[in-house]
């Protein structure tokens, strides 16, 4: 941390602000840069001030926010959802960005991404298109269904239970997938 702080005091840049944020052990940890106390979130906001296209800073900023929380970045008020929209707009093939966006949405929400109106379910479909082995995307896709509903993915029909089994195939220690599998199996009885 001390090295990053030294760089920031001499020649601040996006990458160094981002890396300082990554080195911080918690969202509440504070360090002093140029006489100003900063948190992890402040580091990501500063990173975006120097490079508004830094997708990694948007990811880390979004992950650390609650759904309705608002932060100011380069004079714009951003919610968690806006951070994930920024990520997938900059990297439309990034599965994690679509998963993050899906978690910020209610089933009836619609948001515009790269000029296209998308639903929560479509976020998880896009995540699976770009990473069919994403346990988080399989869980999200399954969570958008009712217990007896079936949806097509890559030409194959999947129900809720199938989705959680797929998630566990790729990440056998995914706690939410185990929980969701148990509750969806019970609901399907």
PyMOL commands that place a pseudoatom at each C-alpha (Angstrom):
pseudoatom trace, name=CA, resn=UNK, resi=1, chain=A, elem=C, hetatm=0, pos=[0.000, 0.000, 0.000]
pseudoatom trace, name=CA, resn=UNK, resi=2, chain=A, elem=C, hetatm=0, pos=[2.743, 2.438, 0.901]
pseudoatom trace, name=CA, resn=UNK, resi=3, chain=A, elem=C, hetatm=0, pos=[4.242, 2.184, -2.591]
pseudoatom trace, name=CA, resn=UNK, resi=4, chain=A, elem=C, hetatm=0, pos=[0.896, 2.884, -4.260]
pseudoatom trace, name=CA, resn=UNK, resi=5, chain=A, elem=C, hetatm=0, pos=[0.308, 5.824, -1.916]
pseudoatom trace, name=CA, resn=UNK, resi=6, chain=A, elem=C, hetatm=0, pos=[3.747, 7.204, -2.807]
pseudoatom trace, name=CA, resn=UNK, resi=7, chain=A, elem=C, hetatm=0, pos=[2.983, 6.947, -6.542]
pseudoatom trace, name=CA, resn=UNK, resi=8, chain=A, elem=C, hetatm=0, pos=[-0.375, 8.672, -6.037]
pseudoatom trace, name=CA, resn=UNK, resi=9, chain=A, elem=C, hetatm=0, pos=[1.285, 11.522, -4.180]
pseudoatom trace, name=CA, resn=UNK, resi=10, chain=A, elem=C, hetatm=0, pos=[3.762, 12.006, -7.036]
pseudoatom trace, name=CA, resn=UNK, resi=11, chain=A, elem=C, hetatm=0, pos=[1.841, 11.151, -10.221]
pseudoatom trace, name=CA, resn=UNK, resi=12, chain=A, elem=C, hetatm=0, pos=[-1.724, 9.902, -9.703]
pseudoatom trace, name=CA, resn=UNK, resi=13, chain=A, elem=C, hetatm=0, pos=[-3.261, 7.677, -12.371]
pseudoatom trace, name=CA, resn=UNK, resi=14, chain=A, elem=C, hetatm=0, pos=[-6.190, 5.300, -12.813]
pseudoatom trace, name=CA, resn=UNK, resi=15, chain=A, elem=C, hetatm=0, pos=[-4.264, 2.061, -12.453]
pseudoatom trace, name=CA, resn=UNK, resi=16, chain=A, elem=C, hetatm=0, pos=[-2.551, 3.071, -9.214]
pseudoatom trace, name=CA, resn=UNK, resi=17, chain=A, elem=C, hetatm=0, pos=[-5.825, 4.237, -7.642]
pseudoatom trace, name=CA, resn=UNK, resi=18, chain=A, elem=C, hetatm=0, pos=[-7.428, 0.945, -8.678]
pseudoatom trace, name=CA, resn=UNK, resi=19, chain=A, elem=C, hetatm=0, pos=[-4.542, -1.123, -7.274]
pseudoatom trace, name=CA, resn=UNK, resi=20, chain=A, elem=C, hetatm=0, pos=[-4.613, 0.765, -3.970]
pseudoatom trace, name=CA, resn=UNK, resi=21, chain=A, elem=C, hetatm=0, pos=[-8.311, -0.094, -3.668]
pseudoatom trace, name=CA, resn=UNK, resi=22, chain=A, elem=C, hetatm=0, pos=[-7.586, -3.761, -4.345]
pseudoatom trace, name=CA, resn=UNK, resi=23, chain=A, elem=C, hetatm=0, pos=[-4.930, -3.873, -1.589]
pseudoatom trace, name=CA, resn=UNK, resi=24, chain=A, elem=C, hetatm=0, pos=[-7.335, -2.584, 1.042]
pseudoatom trace, name=CA, resn=UNK, resi=25, chain=A, elem=C, hetatm=0, pos=[-8.637, -5.394, 3.245]
pseudoatom trace, name=CA, resn=UNK, resi=26, chain=A, elem=C, hetatm=0, pos=[-12.186, -4.097, 3.680]
pseudoatom trace, name=CA, resn=UNK, resi=27, chain=A, elem=C, hetatm=0, pos=[-14.591, -1.439, 2.477]
pseudoatom trace, name=CA, resn=UNK, resi=28, chain=A, elem=C, hetatm=0, pos=[-14.176, 0.430, 5.763]
pseudoatom trace, name=CA, resn=UNK, resi=29, chain=A, elem=C, hetatm=0, pos=[-10.372, 0.488, 5.824]
pseudoatom trace, name=CA, resn=UNK, resi=30, chain=A, elem=C, hetatm=0, pos=[-8.945, 3.979, 5.403]
pseudoatom trace, name=CA, resn=UNK, resi=31, chain=A, elem=C, hetatm=0, pos=[-5.571, 5.186, 4.195]
pseudoatom trace, name=CA, resn=UNK, resi=32, chain=A, elem=C, hetatm=0, pos=[-4.242, 8.690, 3.766]
pseudoatom trace, name=CA, resn=UNK, resi=33, chain=A, elem=C, hetatm=0, pos=[-3.271, 9.967, 0.319]
pseudoatom trace, name=CA, resn=UNK, resi=34, chain=A, elem=C, hetatm=0, pos=[-2.059, 13.565, -0.003]
pseudoatom trace, name=CA, resn=UNK, resi=35, chain=A, elem=C, hetatm=0, pos=[-3.454, 14.359, 3.449]
pseudoatom trace, name=CA, resn=UNK, resi=36, chain=A, elem=C, hetatm=0, pos=[-6.918, 12.988, 2.587]
pseudoatom trace, name=CA, resn=UNK, resi=37, chain=A, elem=C, hetatm=0, pos=[-8.421, 9.850, 4.096]
pseudoatom trace, name=CA, resn=UNK, resi=38, chain=A, elem=C, hetatm=0, pos=[-9.772, 7.514, 1.415]
pseudoatom trace, name=CA, resn=UNK, resi=39, chain=A, elem=C, hetatm=0, pos=[-11.716, 4.258, 1.463]
pseudoatom trace, name=CA, resn=UNK, resi=40, chain=A, elem=C, hetatm=0, pos=[-11.673, 1.421, -1.021]
pseudoatom trace, name=CA, resn=UNK, resi=41, chain=A, elem=C, hetatm=0, pos=[-14.698, 2.956, -2.768]
pseudoatom trace, name=CA, resn=UNK, resi=42, chain=A, elem=C, hetatm=0, pos=[-12.935, 6.332, -2.993]
pseudoatom trace, name=CA, resn=UNK, resi=43, chain=A, elem=C, hetatm=0, pos=[-10.037, 4.578, -4.735]
pseudoatom trace, name=CA, resn=UNK, resi=44, chain=A, elem=C, hetatm=0, pos=[-12.324, 3.119, -7.428]
pseudoatom trace, name=CA, resn=UNK, resi=45, chain=A, elem=C, hetatm=0, pos=[-14.072, 6.472, -7.912]
pseudoatom trace, name=CA, resn=UNK, resi=46, chain=A, elem=C, hetatm=0, pos=[-10.685, 8.174, -8.286]
pseudoatom trace, name=CA, resn=UNK, resi=47, chain=A, elem=C, hetatm=0, pos=[-9.583, 5.463, -10.709]
pseudoatom trace, name=CA, resn=UNK, resi=48, chain=A, elem=C, hetatm=0, pos=[-12.616, 6.243, -12.864]
pseudoatom trace, name=CA, resn=UNK, resi=49, chain=A, elem=C, hetatm=0, pos=[-11.854, 9.972, -12.645]
pseudoatom trace, name=CA, resn=UNK, resi=50, chain=A, elem=C, hetatm=0, pos=[-8.545, 9.307, -14.390]
pseudoatom trace, name=CA, resn=UNK, resi=51, chain=A, elem=C, hetatm=0, pos=[-9.935, 6.665, -16.792]
pseudoatom trace, name=CA, resn=UNK, resi=52, chain=A, elem=C, hetatm=0, pos=[-13.713, 6.607, -17.228]
pseudoatom trace, name=CA, resn=UNK, resi=53, chain=A, elem=C, hetatm=0, pos=[-13.417, 3.385, -19.270]
pseudoatom trace, name=CA, resn=UNK, resi=54, chain=A, elem=C, hetatm=0, pos=[-11.754, 1.314, -16.520]
pseudoatom trace, name=CA, resn=UNK, resi=55, chain=A, elem=C, hetatm=0, pos=[-14.125, -1.685, -16.466]
pseudoatom trace, name=CA, resn=UNK, resi=56, chain=A, elem=C, hetatm=0, pos=[-12.352, -3.252, -13.479]
pseudoatom trace, name=CA, resn=UNK, resi=57, chain=A, elem=C, hetatm=0, pos=[-12.999, -0.158, -11.379]
pseudoatom trace, name=CA, resn=UNK, resi=58, chain=A, elem=C, hetatm=0, pos=[-16.696, -0.281, -12.321]
pseudoatom trace, name=CA, resn=UNK, resi=59, chain=A, elem=C, hetatm=0, pos=[-16.826, -3.958, -11.331]
pseudoatom trace, name=CA, resn=UNK, resi=60, chain=A, elem=C, hetatm=0, pos=[-15.280, -3.426, -7.926]
pseudoatom trace, name=CA, resn=UNK, resi=61, chain=A, elem=C, hetatm=0, pos=[-17.308, -0.280, -7.305]
pseudoatom trace, name=CA, resn=UNK, resi=62, chain=A, elem=C, hetatm=0, pos=[-20.558, -2.038, -8.264]
pseudoatom trace, name=CA, resn=UNK, resi=63, chain=A, elem=C, hetatm=0, pos=[-19.859, -5.142, -6.200]
pseudoatom trace, name=CA, resn=UNK, resi=64, chain=A, elem=C, hetatm=0, pos=[-19.340, -3.004, -3.103]
pseudoatom trace, name=CA, resn=UNK, resi=65, chain=A, elem=C, hetatm=0, pos=[-22.617, -1.084, -3.449]
pseudoatom trace, name=CA, resn=UNK, resi=66, chain=A, elem=C, hetatm=0, pos=[-26.129, -1.833, -2.264]
pseudoatom trace, name=CA, resn=UNK, resi=67, chain=A, elem=C, hetatm=0, pos=[-28.874, -1.865, -4.917]
pseudoatom trace, name=CA, resn=UNK, resi=68, chain=A, elem=C, hetatm=0, pos=[-30.216, 1.664, -4.330]
pseudoatom trace, name=CA, resn=UNK, resi=69, chain=A, elem=C, hetatm=0, pos=[-27.054, 3.340, -3.122]
pseudoatom trace, name=CA, resn=UNK, resi=70, chain=A, elem=C, hetatm=0, pos=[-25.833, 6.277, -5.211]
pseudoatom trace, name=CA, resn=UNK, resi=71, chain=A, elem=C, hetatm=0, pos=[-22.247, 7.440, -5.712]
pseudoatom trace, name=CA, resn=UNK, resi=72, chain=A, elem=C, hetatm=0, pos=[-20.966, 10.381, -7.722]
pseudoatom trace, name=CA, resn=UNK, resi=73, chain=A, elem=C, hetatm=0, pos=[-18.480, 9.459, -10.451]
pseudoatom trace, name=CA, resn=UNK, resi=74, chain=A, elem=C, hetatm=0, pos=[-17.187, 12.198, -12.743]
pseudoatom trace, name=CA, resn=UNK, resi=75, chain=A, elem=C, hetatm=0, pos=[-20.195, 14.362, -11.899]
pseudoatom trace, name=CA, resn=UNK, resi=76, chain=A, elem=C, hetatm=0, pos=[-22.729, 11.604, -12.603]
pseudoatom trace, name=CA, resn=UNK, resi=77, chain=A, elem=C, hetatm=0, pos=[-24.880, 9.895, -9.992]
pseudoatom trace, name=CA, resn=UNK, resi=78, chain=A, elem=C, hetatm=0, pos=[-24.461, 6.125, -10.379]
pseudoatom trace, name=CA, resn=UNK, resi=79, chain=A, elem=C, hetatm=0, pos=[-26.344, 3.242, -8.805]
pseudoatom trace, name=CA, resn=UNK, resi=80, chain=A, elem=C, hetatm=0, pos=[-25.038, -0.319, -8.650]
pseudoatom trace, name=CA, resn=UNK, resi=81, chain=A, elem=C, hetatm=0, pos=[-27.015, -1.138, -11.808]
pseudoatom trace, name=CA, resn=UNK, resi=82, chain=A, elem=C, hetatm=0, pos=[-25.303, 1.726, -13.680]
pseudoatom trace, name=CA, resn=UNK, resi=83, chain=A, elem=C, hetatm=0, pos=[-21.887, 0.300, -12.818]
pseudoatom trace, name=CA, resn=UNK, resi=84, chain=A, elem=C, hetatm=0, pos=[-22.784, -3.059, -14.367]
pseudoatom trace, name=CA, resn=UNK, resi=85, chain=A, elem=C, hetatm=0, pos=[-24.360, -1.411, -17.418]
pseudoatom trace, name=CA, resn=UNK, resi=86, chain=A, elem=C, hetatm=0, pos=[-21.085, 0.487, -17.867]
pseudoatom trace, name=CA, resn=UNK, resi=87, chain=A, elem=C, hetatm=0, pos=[-19.143, -2.792, -17.635]
pseudoatom trace, name=CA, resn=UNK, resi=88, chain=A, elem=C, hetatm=0, pos=[-21.140, -4.682, -20.262]
pseudoatom trace, name=CA, resn=UNK, resi=89, chain=A, elem=C, hetatm=0, pos=[-21.286, -1.606, -22.499]
pseudoatom trace, name=CA, resn=UNK, resi=90, chain=A, elem=C, hetatm=0, pos=[-17.494, -1.520, -22.501]
pseudoatom trace, name=CA, resn=UNK, resi=91, chain=A, elem=C, hetatm=0, pos=[-17.035, -5.299, -22.678]
pseudoatom trace, name=CA, resn=UNK, resi=92, chain=A, elem=C, hetatm=0, pos=[-20.185, -6.928, -24.108]
pseudoatom trace, name=CA, resn=UNK, resi=93, chain=A, elem=C, hetatm=0, pos=[-18.654, -10.411, -23.783]
pseudoatom trace, name=CA, resn=UNK, resi=94, chain=A, elem=C, hetatm=0, pos=[-17.959, -10.192, -20.041]
pseudoatom trace, name=CA, resn=UNK, resi=95, chain=A, elem=C, hetatm=0, pos=[-20.205, -12.795, -18.396]
pseudoatom trace, name=CA, resn=UNK, resi=96, chain=A, elem=C, hetatm=0, pos=[-19.656, -11.480, -14.870]
pseudoatom trace, name=CA, resn=UNK, resi=97, chain=A, elem=C, hetatm=0, pos=[-20.943, -8.064, -15.871]
pseudoatom trace, name=CA, resn=UNK, resi=98, chain=A, elem=C, hetatm=0, pos=[-24.232, -9.544, -17.054]
pseudoatom trace, name=CA, resn=UNK, resi=99, chain=A, elem=C, hetatm=0, pos=[-24.526, -11.627, -13.868]
pseudoatom trace, name=CA, resn=UNK, resi=100, chain=A, elem=C, hetatm=0, pos=[-23.915, -8.532, -11.763]
pseudoatom trace, name=CA, resn=UNK, resi=101, chain=A, elem=C, hetatm=0, pos=[-26.505, -6.585, -13.718]
pseudoatom trace, name=CA, resn=UNK, resi=102, chain=A, elem=C, hetatm=0, pos=[-29.011, -9.433, -13.321]
pseudoatom trace, name=CA, resn=UNK, resi=103, chain=A, elem=C, hetatm=0, pos=[-28.624, -9.351, -9.535]
pseudoatom trace, name=CA, resn=UNK, resi=104, chain=A, elem=C, hetatm=0, pos=[-29.527, -5.634, -9.548]
pseudoatom trace, name=CA, resn=UNK, resi=105, chain=A, elem=C, hetatm=0, pos=[-32.787, -6.171, -11.393]
pseudoatom trace, name=CA, resn=UNK, resi=106, chain=A, elem=C, hetatm=0, pos=[-36.256, -7.307, -10.482]
pseudoatom trace, name=CA, resn=UNK, resi=107, chain=A, elem=C, hetatm=0, pos=[-37.899, -9.820, -12.842]
pseudoatom trace, name=CA, resn=UNK, resi=108, chain=A, elem=C, hetatm=0, pos=[-40.066, -7.099, -14.412]
pseudoatom trace, name=CA, resn=UNK, resi=109, chain=A, elem=C, hetatm=0, pos=[-37.241, -4.551, -14.857]
pseudoatom trace, name=CA, resn=UNK, resi=110, chain=A, elem=C, hetatm=0, pos=[-35.892, -3.638, -18.247]
pseudoatom trace, name=CA, resn=UNK, resi=111, chain=A, elem=C, hetatm=0, pos=[-32.680, -1.717, -18.894]
pseudoatom trace, name=CA, resn=UNK, resi=112, chain=A, elem=C, hetatm=0, pos=[-30.931, -0.593, -22.048]
pseudoatom trace, name=CA, resn=UNK, resi=113, chain=A, elem=C, hetatm=0, pos=[-27.537, -2.175, -22.701]
pseudoatom trace, name=CA, resn=UNK, resi=114, chain=A, elem=C, hetatm=0, pos=[-25.676, -1.328, -25.910]
pseudoatom trace, name=CA, resn=UNK, resi=115, chain=A, elem=C, hetatm=0, pos=[-28.917, -0.019, -27.431]
pseudoatom trace, name=CA, resn=UNK, resi=116, chain=A, elem=C, hetatm=0, pos=[-30.929, -3.153, -26.568]
pseudoatom trace, name=CA, resn=UNK, resi=117, chain=A, elem=C, hetatm=0, pos=[-33.635, -3.406, -23.931]
pseudoatom trace, name=CA, resn=UNK, resi=118, chain=A, elem=C, hetatm=0, pos=[-32.895, -6.424, -21.694]
pseudoatom trace, name=CA, resn=UNK, resi=119, chain=A, elem=C, hetatm=0, pos=[-34.669, -8.196, -18.834]
pseudoatom trace, name=CA, resn=UNK, resi=120, chain=A, elem=C, hetatm=0, pos=[-33.174, -9.850, -15.793]
pseudoatom trace, name=CA, resn=UNK, resi=121, chain=A, elem=C, hetatm=0, pos=[-33.482, -13.271, -17.438]
pseudoatom trace, name=CA, resn=UNK, resi=122, chain=A, elem=C, hetatm=0, pos=[-31.821, -11.995, -20.619]
pseudoatom trace, name=CA, resn=UNK, resi=123, chain=A, elem=C, hetatm=0, pos=[-28.860, -10.826, -18.537]
pseudoatom trace, name=CA, resn=UNK, resi=124, chain=A, elem=C, hetatm=0, pos=[-28.287, -14.388, -17.371]
pseudoatom trace, name=CA, resn=UNK, resi=125, chain=A, elem=C, hetatm=0, pos=[-28.808, -15.738, -20.894]
pseudoatom trace, name=CA, resn=UNK, resi=126, chain=A, elem=C, hetatm=0, pos=[-26.153, -13.312, -22.187]
pseudoatom trace, name=CA, resn=UNK, resi=127, chain=A, elem=C, hetatm=0, pos=[-23.839, -14.374, -19.370]
pseudoatom trace, name=CA, resn=UNK, resi=128, chain=A, elem=C, hetatm=0, pos=[-24.283, -18.022, -20.377]
pseudoatom trace, name=CA, resn=UNK, resi=129, chain=A, elem=C, hetatm=0, pos=[-23.770, -17.243, -24.062]
pseudoatom trace, name=CA, resn=UNK, resi=130, chain=A, elem=C, hetatm=0, pos=[-20.368, -15.788, -23.186]
pseudoatom trace, name=CA, resn=UNK, resi=131, chain=A, elem=C, hetatm=0, pos=[-19.488, -18.289, -20.441]
pseudoatom trace, name=CA, resn=UNK, resi=132, chain=A, elem=C, hetatm=0, pos=[-21.580, -21.487, -20.447]
pseudoatom trace, name=CA, resn=UNK, resi=133, chain=A, elem=C, hetatm=0, pos=[-19.615, -22.717, -17.405]
pseudoatom trace, name=CA, resn=UNK, resi=134, chain=A, elem=C, hetatm=0, pos=[-20.618, -19.809, -15.143]
pseudoatom trace, name=CA, resn=UNK, resi=135, chain=A, elem=C, hetatm=0, pos=[-22.225, -21.233, -12.013]
pseudoatom trace, name=CA, resn=UNK, resi=136, chain=A, elem=C, hetatm=0, pos=[-23.499, -17.766, -11.074]
pseudoatom trace, name=CA, resn=UNK, resi=137, chain=A, elem=C, hetatm=0, pos=[-25.181, -17.372, -14.458]
pseudoatom trace, name=CA, resn=UNK, resi=138, chain=A, elem=C, hetatm=0, pos=[-26.825, -20.813, -14.195]
pseudoatom trace, name=CA, resn=UNK, resi=139, chain=A, elem=C, hetatm=0, pos=[-28.110, -19.922, -10.720]
pseudoatom trace, name=CA, resn=UNK, resi=140, chain=A, elem=C, hetatm=0, pos=[-29.429, -16.584, -11.934]
pseudoatom trace, name=CA, resn=UNK, resi=141, chain=A, elem=C, hetatm=0, pos=[-31.104, -18.178, -14.968]
pseudoatom trace, name=CA, resn=UNK, resi=142, chain=A, elem=C, hetatm=0, pos=[-32.748, -20.781, -12.727]
pseudoatom trace, name=CA, resn=UNK, resi=143, chain=A, elem=C, hetatm=0, pos=[-33.849, -18.168, -10.219]
pseudoatom trace, name=CA, resn=UNK, resi=144, chain=A, elem=C, hetatm=0, pos=[-35.787, -16.323, -12.940]
pseudoatom trace, name=CA, resn=UNK, resi=145, chain=A, elem=C, hetatm=0, pos=[-38.039, -19.350, -13.466]
pseudoatom trace, name=CA, resn=UNK, resi=146, chain=A, elem=C, hetatm=0, pos=[-40.945, -20.813, -11.567]
pseudoatom trace, name=CA, resn=UNK, resi=147, chain=A, elem=C, hetatm=0, pos=[-40.569, -24.343, -10.208]
pseudoatom trace, name=CA, resn=UNK, resi=148, chain=A, elem=C, hetatm=0, pos=[-42.300, -26.011, -13.185]
pseudoatom trace, name=CA, resn=UNK, resi=149, chain=A, elem=C, hetatm=0, pos=[-41.235, -23.620, -15.944]
pseudoatom trace, name=CA, resn=UNK, resi=150, chain=A, elem=C, hetatm=0, pos=[-38.791, -24.695, -18.666]
pseudoatom trace, name=CA, resn=UNK, resi=151, chain=A, elem=C, hetatm=0, pos=[-36.703, -22.400, -20.860]
pseudoatom trace, name=CA, resn=UNK, resi=152, chain=A, elem=C, hetatm=0, pos=[-34.465, -23.011, -23.846]
pseudoatom trace, name=CA, resn=UNK, resi=153, chain=A, elem=C, hetatm=0, pos=[-30.712, -22.470, -23.652]
pseudoatom trace, name=CA, resn=UNK, resi=154, chain=A, elem=C, hetatm=0, pos=[-28.532, -23.449, -26.603]
pseudoatom trace, name=CA, resn=UNK, resi=155, chain=A, elem=C, hetatm=0, pos=[-31.320, -25.579, -28.066]
pseudoatom trace, name=CA, resn=UNK, resi=156, chain=A, elem=C, hetatm=0, pos=[-31.919, -27.549, -24.864]
pseudoatom trace, name=CA, resn=UNK, resi=157, chain=A, elem=C, hetatm=0, pos=[-34.776, -27.114, -22.387]
pseudoatom trace, name=CA, resn=UNK, resi=158, chain=A, elem=C, hetatm=0, pos=[-33.873, -26.401, -18.776]
pseudoatom trace, name=CA, resn=UNK, resi=159, chain=A, elem=C, hetatm=0, pos=[-36.056, -26.156, -15.713]
pseudoatom trace, name=CA, resn=UNK, resi=160, chain=A, elem=C, hetatm=0, pos=[-35.145, -24.582, -12.421]
pseudoatom trace, name=CA, resn=UNK, resi=161, chain=A, elem=C, hetatm=0, pos=[-33.733, -27.827, -10.996]
pseudoatom trace, name=CA, resn=UNK, resi=162, chain=A, elem=C, hetatm=0, pos=[-31.700, -28.418, -14.170]
pseudoatom trace, name=CA, resn=UNK, resi=163, chain=A, elem=C, hetatm=0, pos=[-30.156, -24.959, -13.912]
pseudoatom trace, name=CA, resn=UNK, resi=164, chain=A, elem=C, hetatm=0, pos=[-28.996, -25.472, -10.333]
pseudoatom trace, name=CA, resn=UNK, resi=165, chain=A, elem=C, hetatm=0, pos=[-27.582, -28.893, -11.239]
pseudoatom trace, name=CA, resn=UNK, resi=166, chain=A, elem=C, hetatm=0, pos=[-25.673, -27.225, -14.103]
pseudoatom trace, name=CA, resn=UNK, resi=167, chain=A, elem=C, hetatm=0, pos=[-24.323, -24.635, -11.662]
pseudoatom trace, name=CA, resn=UNK, resi=168, chain=A, elem=C, hetatm=0, pos=[-23.125, -27.382, -9.317]
pseudoatom trace, name=CA, resn=UNK, resi=169, chain=A, elem=C, hetatm=0, pos=[-21.510, -29.224, -12.215]
pseudoatom trace, name=CA, resn=UNK, resi=170, chain=A, elem=C, hetatm=0, pos=[-19.220, -26.220, -12.707]
pseudoatom trace, name=CA, resn=UNK, resi=171, chain=A, elem=C, hetatm=0, pos=[-18.863, -25.217, -9.042]
pseudoatom trace, name=CA, resn=UNK, resi=172, chain=A, elem=C, hetatm=0, pos=[-19.676, -28.057, -6.611]
pseudoatom trace, name=CA, resn=UNK, resi=173, chain=A, elem=C, hetatm=0, pos=[-19.126, -25.735, -3.624]
pseudoatom trace, name=CA, resn=UNK, resi=174, chain=A, elem=C, hetatm=0, pos=[-21.571, -23.038, -4.754]
pseudoatom trace, name=CA, resn=UNK, resi=175, chain=A, elem=C, hetatm=0, pos=[-23.657, -22.643, -1.585]
pseudoatom trace, name=CA, resn=UNK, resi=176, chain=A, elem=C, hetatm=0, pos=[-26.519, -20.760, -3.211]
pseudoatom trace, name=CA, resn=UNK, resi=177, chain=A, elem=C, hetatm=0, pos=[-26.823, -23.434, -5.930]
pseudoatom trace, name=CA, resn=UNK, resi=178, chain=A, elem=C, hetatm=0, pos=[-27.186, -26.132, -3.257]
pseudoatom trace, name=CA, resn=UNK, resi=179, chain=A, elem=C, hetatm=0, pos=[-29.775, -24.080, -1.365]
pseudoatom trace, name=CA, resn=UNK, resi=180, chain=A, elem=C, hetatm=0, pos=[-31.709, -23.199, -4.533]
pseudoatom trace, name=CA, resn=UNK, resi=181, chain=A, elem=C, hetatm=0, pos=[-31.610, -26.819, -5.698]
pseudoatom trace, name=CA, resn=UNK, resi=182, chain=A, elem=C, hetatm=0, pos=[-33.113, -27.994, -2.422]
pseudoatom trace, name=CA, resn=UNK, resi=183, chain=A, elem=C, hetatm=0, pos=[-35.881, -25.389, -2.424]
pseudoatom trace, name=CA, resn=UNK, resi=184, chain=A, elem=C, hetatm=0, pos=[-36.718, -25.851, -6.114]
pseudoatom trace, name=CA, resn=UNK, resi=185, chain=A, elem=C, hetatm=0, pos=[-36.875, -29.642, -5.768]
pseudoatom trace, name=CA, resn=UNK, resi=186, chain=A, elem=C, hetatm=0, pos=[-39.228, -29.229, -2.832]
pseudoatom trace, name=CA, resn=UNK, resi=187, chain=A, elem=C, hetatm=0, pos=[-41.399, -26.750, -4.776]
pseudoatom trace, name=CA, resn=UNK, resi=188, chain=A, elem=C, hetatm=0, pos=[-41.549, -29.080, -7.796]
pseudoatom trace, name=CA, resn=UNK, resi=189, chain=A, elem=C, hetatm=0, pos=[-42.963, -31.969, -5.701]
for i in range(1, 189): cmd.bond("trace and resi %d" % i, "trace and resi %d" % (i + 1))
show_as sticks, trace
zoom trace
